[in-house]
Amino acid sequence: MSDAIKHECGIAMIRLRKPTQYYIDKYGSASFAVNRLYVLMQKQINRGQDGAGVANIKIDTKPGTRYISRYRSVEPSAVNFIFDKINKKYKKAKKLGGHDALSDGEWLKENIAFSGEVWLGHLRYGTHGENSIETCHPFLKQNNWRSRNLVMAGNFNMTNNEELFGKLVQLGQHPKEKTDTVTVMEKVGHFLDEENQRIFDKYKHNHTNEQLTHIIENELDVARILRRSCRDFDGGYAMAGMIGNGSAFVVRDPSGIRPAFYYADEEVIVIASEKPAIKSAFNIDFNAIKEIKPGHAIVINKDGSYSEDEILPAREKKSCSFERIYFSRGTDPGIYQERKNLGKALIPQILKAIDFDLKNTVFSYIPNTAETAFLGLIEGLDEYLVAKRKEVLLDGKPHVGDLDELLSFRPRVEKLVSKDVKLRTFITSDEDRDSMVASVYDTTYEVIRPGIDTVVVIDDSIVRGTTLEKSILTTLDKLNPKRIVIVSSAPQIRYPDCYGIDMSRMKEFIAFRAAIALIKERKMENLLEQVYESCISQPHNSENFVKQVYAPFTDEEISDKVAEIVTTSEIHAEVKVIFQTVDNLHKCIPDHSGDWYFTGDYPTTGGTRVVNRAFANYMEGKVVRAY
């Protein structure tokens, strides 16, 4: 994606189901879980580079022994920084316990931090607000009763955080912050406390408090806690938690917006945001990795048993299509094929845009994540040419040029755009900064015939259009092509996200800017006032009023206006912009229909309220997020 946006987060959980000694004896290492959690997190580093955190819980430690350990970091290489610190604990073991210390599982657990059975890792993208160690997950809620301690991390955003905060106040709490992370943890923590109290009251007349501690730890109904906690949530979430007794969970929202996958055998239970991470860390077959069902939670009990429990009734599945287009790793076989299909689906539009003149067209892509869609595009062009050859050879249709040329012709493919990731745009003046931004991308010279060739370049998506306007088009125009066709494998991004991606302000979307420009050109400003009036007079309405802004225009009209906006006076080539159609998106990614960015069809009522509020903010000139 040429327009960099912050997005998502990543979670990783490991529950060892055997004693520590088992892994030392079988795998010859005391760091079995440490090493695999490290791989899980590194393979999901695409999901968060603003910070990271790791927490670990030891089960059934003696009183007076520390049993919860946590490190968080906002260092540039936060994951490596954290695991270097953890590994120092194991090096310290040799000094404290001698050469054989790392071979003694019980000694390690008694003497060394980060040697427990339950592990939780988190990778953070700070979509809003400050980026400090205090904002890094996992968060910790502490108590002297083991079963009241709670550690939480997640990939989520709540659209109704103000409402949730109010409910906490009604429950008698005095939360220290209003962030949705704190609100969610305090809500789960409240019902964790109530569950402890329920079991305590049930047995208090027949047992001592010391006995009750163990009874509570063994009888905690985690699914019940989650059902009571999550019933008011409106948002997209995959939330992970560990309780001080050793129980753990990962719960997914009822629409399946945010991803979560798991694998279990007799040795481990592992949960992560992406399947390839689990595959890499444990070297298992992709088919053995399962998706947590929407509205369900994987609940892991203190004894290591687990179940997948319904927490909230599942709604129509609306898992995020942007995960498949861009965010998740393309090494997932399903995602890889979907991205190729997205590239292939664009061929009819591209052929029309270049007047079917393949001979004088060069195809390329924006590195690096658009490469897979590009492969699909070229594969589709090859299929198109095969079909054309069959028409000539088998059906006798006429053709231009000689037969040898027809049989030997291949699409012209070049790597025209390269990104210089080391180049920093630190110049302060706007004019100089724009000049530097234009230099972030470089191009390959002497492969385009000036004034003759058309250049077709595919990108994953076009969000703001800033990089396209200030860098990519300028770079490509230096080659003096006749025409530049920019192709997006995603449809037009028209609406803000409110479930964890940093796309919250309407005016930043190039498609929205294009619609506004068309409205002003056609003297339709009264439409904006009508939509604004609906948004502010009906703040709790479940209708997306902002759809009316786009309704008067065809997709092509908006695409053409986008091309006009991003084409500066310095660009000499003709510029055309092509977007994927929503129909093709659904055909290429049939099992992930969360398309609210493109259609405005939000899976929750909170999402619809957010888009209306975002438009009202635009009309009022407020540069703030709408949730």
HUHU-V899799 format. One record per residue. RES is the residue in one letter. SS is DSSP state (~ for helix, > for strand, _ for the rest). D_LAST is the distance of its C-alpha to the last C-alpha in Angstrom with 2 decimals. Layout:
BEGIN
res: [RES & RES]
ss: [SS & SS]
d_last: [D_LAST & D_LAST]
END
This chain:
BEGIN
res: [M & S & D & A & I & K & H & E & C & G & I & A & M & I & R & L & R & K & P & T & Q & Y & Y & I & D & K & Y & G & S & A & S & F & A & V & N & R & L & Y & V & L & M & Q & K & Q & I & N & R & G & Q & D & G & A & G & V & A & N & I & K & I & D & T & K & P & G & T & R & Y & I & S & R & Y & R & S & V & E & P & S & A & V & N & F & I & F & D & K & I & N & K & K & Y & K & K & A & K & K & L & G & G & H & D & A & L & S & D & G & E & W & L & K & E & N & I & A & F & S & G & E & V & W & L & G & H & L & R & Y & G & T & H & G & E & N & S & I & E & T & C & H & P & F & L & K & Q & N & N & W & R & S & R & N & L & V & M & A & G & N & F & N & M & T & N & N & E & E & L & F & G & K & L & V & Q & L & G & Q & H & P & K & E & K & T & D & T & V & T & V & M & E & K & V & G & H & F & L & D & E & E & N & Q & R & I & F & D & K & Y & K & H & N & H & T & N & E & Q & L & T & H & I & I & E & N & E & L & D & V & A & R & I & L & R & R & S & C & R & D & F & D & G & G & Y & A & M & A & G & M & I & G & N & G & S & A & F & V & V & R & D & P & S & G & I & R & P & A & F & Y & Y & A & D & E & E & V & I & V & I & A & S & E & K & P & A & I & K & S & A & F & N & I & D & F & N & A & I & K & E & I & K & P & G & H & A & I & V & I & N & K & D & G & S & Y & S & E & D & E & I & L & P & A & R & E & K & K & S & C & S & F & E & R & I & Y & F & S & R & G & T & D & P & G & I & Y & Q & E & R & K & N & L & G & K & A & L & I & P & Q & I & L & K & A & I & D & F & D & L & K & N & T & V & F & S & Y & I & P & N & T & A & E & T & A & F & L & G & L & I & E & G & L & D & E & Y & L & V & A & K & R & K & E & V & L & L & D & G & K & P & H & V & G & D & L & D & E & L & L & S & F & R & P & R & V & E & K & L & V & S & K & D & V & K & L & R & T & F & I & T & S & D & E & D & R & D & S & M & V & A & S & V & Y & D & T & T & Y & E & V & I & R & P & G & I & D & T & V & V & V & I & D & D & S & I & V & R & G & T & T & L & E & K & S & I & L & T & T & L & D & K & L & N & P & K & R & I & V & I & V & S & S & A & P & Q & I & R & Y & P & D & C & Y & G & I & D & M & S & R & M & K & E & F & I & A & F & R & A & A & I & A & L & I & K & E & R & K & M & E & N & L & L & E & Q & V & Y & E & S & C & I & S & Q & P & H & N & S & E & N & F & V & K & Q & V & Y & A & P & F & T & D & E & E & I & S & D & K & V & A & E & I & V & T & T & S & E & I & H & A & E & V & K & V & I & F & Q & T & V & D & N & L & H & K & C & I & P & D & H & S & G & D & W & Y & F & T & G & D & Y & P & T & T & G & G & T & R & V & V & N & R & A & F & A & N & Y & M & E & G & K & V & V & R & A & Y]
ss: [_ & _ & _ & _ & _ & _ & > & _ & > & > & > & > & > & > & > & > & _ & _ & _ & ~ & ~ & ~ & ~ & ~ & ~ & ~ & ~ & _ & _ & _ & _ & ~ & ~ & ~ & ~ & ~ & ~ & ~ & ~ & ~ & ~ & ~ & _ & _ & ~ & ~ & ~ & _ & _ & _ & > & > & > & > & > & > & > & _ & _ & _ & _ & _ & _ & _ & _ & _ & _ & > & > & > & > & > & > & _ & _ & _ & _ & ~ & ~ & ~ & ~ & ~ & ~ & ~ & ~ & ~ & ~ & ~ & ~ & ~ & ~ & ~ & ~ & ~ & ~ & ~ & ~ & _ & _ & _ & ~ & ~ & ~ & _ & ~ & ~ & ~ & ~ & ~ & ~ & ~ & _ & _ & _ & _ & _ & _ & > & > & > & > & > & > & > & _ & _ & _ & _ & _ & _ & _ & _ & ~ & ~ & ~ & _ & _ & _ & > & > & > & _ & _ & _ & _ & ~ & ~ & ~ & _ & > & > & > & > & > & > & > & > & > & _ & _ & ~ & ~ & ~ & ~ & ~ & ~ & ~ & ~ & ~ & ~ & _ & _ & _ & _ & _ & _ & _ & _ & _ & ~ & ~ & ~ & ~ & ~ & ~ & ~ & ~ & ~ & ~ & ~ & ~ & ~ & ~ & ~ & ~ & ~ & ~ & ~ & ~ & ~ & ~ & ~ & ~ & _ & _ & _ & _ & _ & ~ & ~ & ~ & ~ & ~ & ~ & ~ & ~ & ~ & ~ & ~ & _ & _ & ~ & ~ & ~ & ~ & ~ & ~ & ~ & ~ & ~ & _ & _ & _ & _ & > & > & > & > & > & > & > & > & > & _ & _ & _ & _ & > & > & > & > & > & _ & _ & _ & _ & _ & _ & _ & _ & > & > & > & > & _ & _ & _ & > & > & > & > & > & _ & _ & ~ & ~ & ~ & ~ & ~ & ~ & ~ & ~ & _ & _ & _ & ~ & ~ & ~ & _ & > & > & _ & _ & _ & _ & > & > & > & > & > & _ & _ & _ & _ & _ & > & > & > & > & > & _ & _ & _ & _ & _ & _ & _ & _ & _ & > & ~ & ~ & ~ & ~ & ~ & ~ & ~ & _ & _ & _ & _ & _ & ~ & ~ & ~ & ~ & ~ & ~ & ~ & ~ & ~ & ~ & ~ & ~ & ~ & _ & ~ & ~ & ~ & ~ & ~ & ~ & ~ & _ & _ & _ & _ & _ & _ & _ & > & > & > & > & > & _ & _ & _ & _ & _ & ~ & ~ & ~ & ~ & ~ & ~ & ~ & ~ & ~ & ~ & ~ & ~ & ~ & ~ & ~ & ~ & ~ & ~ & ~ & ~ & ~ & ~ & ~ & _ & _ & _ & _ & _ & _ & _ & _ & _ & ~ & ~ & ~ & ~ & ~ & ~ & _ & _ & _ & > & > & _ & _ & _ & > & > & > & _ & _ & _ & _ & _ & _ & _ & _ & _ & _ & ~ & ~ & ~ & ~ & ~ & ~ & ~ & ~ & ~ & _ & _ & > & > & > & _ & _ & _ & _ & _ & _ & _ & _ & _ & _ & > & > & > & > & > & > & _ & _ & _ & _ & _ & _ & ~ & ~ & ~ & ~ & ~ & ~ & ~ & ~ & ~ & ~ & ~ & ~ & _ & _ & _ & _ & _ & > & > & > & > & > & > & _ & _ & _ & _ & _ & _ & _ & _ & _ & _ & _ & _ & > & _ & _ & _ & _ & ~ & ~ & ~ & _ & ~ & ~ & ~ & ~ & ~ & ~ & ~ & ~ & ~ & ~ & ~ & ~ & _ & _ & _ & ~ & ~ & ~ & ~ & ~ & ~ & ~ & ~ & ~ & ~ & ~ & ~ & ~ & _ & _ & _ & _ & _ & _ & _ & _ & _ & ~ & ~ & ~ & ~ & ~ & _ & _ & _ & ~ & ~ & ~ & ~ & ~ & ~ & ~ & ~ & ~ & ~ & ~ & ~ & _ & _ & _ & _ & _ & _ & _ & > & > & > & > & > & > & _ & _ & ~ & ~ & ~ & ~ & ~ & ~ & ~ & _ & _ & _ & _ & _ & > & _ & ~ & ~ & ~ & ~ & _ & _ & _ & _ & _ & ~ & ~ & ~ & ~ & ~ & ~ & ~ & ~ & ~ & ~ & ~ & ~ & ~ & ~ & ~ & ~ & _ & _ & _ & _ & _ & _ & _]
d_last: [24.82 & 25.92 & 22.43 & 21.28 & 17.66 & 16.37 & 15.58 & 16.06 & 18.05 & 21.46 & 23.09 & 26.82 & 28.79 & 32.57 & 34.62 & 38.32 & 40.44 & 43.72 & 45.03 & 44.58 & 48.29 & 47.99 & 45.89 & 48.18 & 51.21 & 49.89 & 47.93 & 49.83 & 46.81 & 44.99 & 41.86 & 41.32 & 37.75 & 36.92 & 38.08 & 36.27 & 32.94 & 33.42 & 34.01 & 31.01 & 28.75 & 30.60 & 30.48 & 26.67 & 26.36 & 24.78 & 21.63 & 21.17 & 23.16 & 21.24 & 22.63 & 24.23 & 25.42 & 28.16 & 29.13 & 32.34 & 33.87 & 37.59 & 38.79 & 41.58 & 42.27 & 44.65 & 43.49 & 43.25 & 42.00 & 38.62 & 36.94 & 33.33 & 32.96 & 29.92 & 29.56 & 26.49 & 26.65 & 24.94 & 28.29 & 28.56 & 30.14 & 28.34 & 29.66 & 33.22 & 32.91 & 31.94 & 34.61 & 37.21 & 36.64 & 36.95 & 40.10 & 41.57 & 41.50 & 43.72 & 46.00 & 46.31 & 47.50 & 50.62 & 51.51 & 51.00 & 52.48 & 54.78 & 55.13 & 54.60 & 51.42 & 49.15 & 51.27 & 50.87 & 47.70 & 48.25 & 48.98 & 45.84 & 43.66 & 45.39 & 45.37 & 42.67 & 38.89 & 36.88 & 39.64 & 38.03 & 37.39 & 33.59 & 31.45 & 27.74 & 26.48 & 23.10 & 22.22 & 19.10 & 17.23 & 15.06 & 12.25 & 10.77 & 12.67 & 16.29 & 18.55 & 20.96 & 22.94 & 21.04 & 17.85 & 20.04 & 20.46 & 22.46 & 21.54 & 24.46 & 25.04 & 28.75 & 31.49 & 35.29 & 35.38 & 34.85 & 33.21 & 30.52 & 29.33 & 26.16 & 25.00 & 21.73 & 20.12 & 17.96 & 16.36 & 13.04 & 9.30 & 8.07 & 5.71 & 7.37 & 7.73 & 8.65 & 11.12 & 12.46 & 13.02 & 14.88 & 16.96 & 18.04 & 19.22 & 21.03 & 22.71 & 24.09 & 22.20 & 21.25 & 18.54 & 18.95 & 15.36 & 11.79 & 10.76 & 10.21 & 13.60 & 15.40 & 14.04 & 15.17 & 18.42 & 19.23 & 18.84 & 21.09 & 23.29 & 23.76 & 25.11 & 27.09 & 28.76 & 29.49 & 31.01 & 33.18 & 34.27 & 35.07 & 37.40 & 38.84 & 39.75 & 41.26 & 43.74 & 44.15 & 47.55 & 49.16 & 47.92 & 47.58 & 44.25 & 45.13 & 45.80 & 42.62 & 40.58 & 41.90 & 41.65 & 37.96 & 37.26 & 39.11 & 37.75 & 34.00 & 32.35 & 29.25 & 28.36 & 28.50 & 26.16 & 23.58 & 24.04 & 23.40 & 20.40 & 18.51 & 19.18 & 15.91 & 13.64 & 11.42 & 10.69 & 13.10 & 15.25 & 18.70 & 19.16 & 22.48 & 24.25 & 27.72 & 29.46 & 32.24 & 34.96 & 34.28 & 32.28 & 29.29 & 26.76 & 24.25 & 22.12 & 20.45 & 17.94 & 19.84 & 19.11 & 20.15 & 17.22 & 17.79 & 21.51 & 23.91 & 27.72 & 30.60 & 34.33 & 36.82 & 40.55 & 42.95 & 41.98 & 38.20 & 34.90 & 32.39 & 28.77 & 26.70 & 23.92 & 26.65 & 30.14 & 32.04 & 31.21 & 32.89 & 35.70 & 36.40 & 36.25 & 38.52 & 40.46 & 40.08 & 40.14 & 36.91 & 37.96 & 37.91 & 34.15 & 32.19 & 28.62 & 26.89 & 26.48 & 23.12 & 22.52 & 25.22 & 25.79 & 28.61 & 30.01 & 32.62 & 34.95 & 36.83 & 39.95 & 38.34 & 38.27 & 35.14 & 33.81 & 31.03 & 29.78 & 27.69 & 24.79 & 23.03 & 24.60 & 23.85 & 22.32 & 23.31 & 22.82 & 20.16 & 20.40 & 18.83 & 21.41 & 20.17 & 21.51 & 24.84 & 24.78 & 23.91 & 22.09 & 24.62 & 28.15 & 30.56 & 33.28 & 32.12 & 34.83 & 32.62 & 30.08 & 33.04 & 34.61 & 31.48 & 30.95 & 34.62 & 34.33 & 31.48 & 33.84 & 36.75 & 34.95 & 34.65 & 38.42 & 39.26 & 36.84 & 38.12 & 41.75 & 41.29 & 39.64 & 42.61 & 45.21 & 46.18 & 47.81 & 47.26 & 50.29 & 48.68 & 45.16 & 43.76 & 40.77 & 38.43 & 34.88 & 32.20 & 32.60 & 31.86 & 29.51 & 30.67 & 34.15 & 34.03 & 33.02 & 35.82 & 38.28 & 37.46 & 37.96 & 41.36 & 42.35 & 41.63 & 43.68 & 46.54 & 46.41 & 46.45 & 49.52 & 51.26 & 50.83 & 52.28 & 55.24 & 55.96 & 56.06 & 58.65 & 60.73 & 60.66 & 60.14 & 62.04 & 59.40 & 60.18 & 58.37 & 58.37 & 60.15 & 62.45 & 61.90 & 61.72 & 58.80 & 57.04 & 57.57 & 56.65 & 53.62 & 50.35 & 46.98 & 46.80 & 44.22 & 43.47 & 40.94 & 40.19 & 37.01 & 36.74 & 34.00 & 35.18 & 32.63 & 34.50 & 34.20 & 31.95 & 30.65 & 31.16 & 32.95 & 31.31 & 32.46 & 30.44 & 33.64 & 34.68 & 31.27 & 31.25 & 34.75 & 33.75 & 30.81 & 33.41 & 35.49 & 32.98 & 34.35 & 38.08 & 40.24 & 43.55 & 46.24 & 49.39 & 48.20 & 47.23 & 50.02 & 49.14 & 48.84 & 49.55 & 46.83 & 43.40 & 40.70 & 38.12 & 35.29 & 32.65 & 29.16 & 26.60 & 24.01 & 23.29 & 19.72 & 20.06 & 23.84 & 24.29 & 26.56 & 28.35 & 29.14 & 30.06 & 31.66 & 32.50 & 34.12 & 35.98 & 37.23 & 38.41 & 39.99 & 42.27 & 44.04 & 45.06 & 44.22 & 44.94 & 41.49 & 38.18 & 36.14 & 32.67 & 31.54 & 28.13 & 28.39 & 24.91 & 24.26 & 22.46 & 18.76 & 17.43 & 13.84 & 10.68 & 10.05 & 7.17 & 9.90 & 10.97 & 12.19 & 11.67 & 11.58 & 8.45 & 10.50 & 12.99 & 15.85 & 16.29 & 17.50 & 21.26 & 21.48 & 19.28 & 21.42 & 24.43 & 23.54 & 23.00 & 26.32 & 28.09 & 26.87 & 28.25 & 31.43 & 32.13 & 31.45 & 28.75 & 26.34 & 26.59 & 24.53 & 21.50 & 22.09 & 22.45 & 19.18 & 17.44 & 19.34 & 18.35 & 14.59 & 14.92 & 17.76 & 16.41 & 12.72 & 13.48 & 15.68 & 15.52 & 16.99 & 15.50 & 17.03 & 16.34 & 19.11 & 21.53 & 21.03 & 22.66 & 25.08 & 27.99 & 28.39 & 29.77 & 28.32 & 31.34 & 30.79 & 27.31 & 28.73 & 31.62 & 29.47 & 27.46 & 30.89 & 31.90 & 28.88 & 29.36 & 33.13 & 34.16 & 37.59 & 38.88 & 38.52 & 41.85 & 41.23 & 39.96 & 36.35 & 34.86 & 31.50 & 31.30 & 28.31 & 28.59 & 28.59 & 26.23 & 29.43 & 30.72 & 27.49 & 27.94 & 31.62 & 31.16 & 28.41 & 29.31 & 27.91 & 24.34 & 23.02 & 19.25 & 19.20 & 15.97 & 15.80 & 19.17 & 19.50 & 16.18 & 17.29 & 14.34 & 15.76 & 13.52 & 12.75 & 9.07 & 9.21 & 11.16 & 9.04 & 6.23 & 9.37 & 10.85 & 8.28 & 8.55 & 12.23 & 12.43 & 11.10 & 13.79 & 16.36 & 15.85 & 16.09 & 12.92 & 12.34 & 8.84 & 5.71 & 3.80 & 0.00]
END
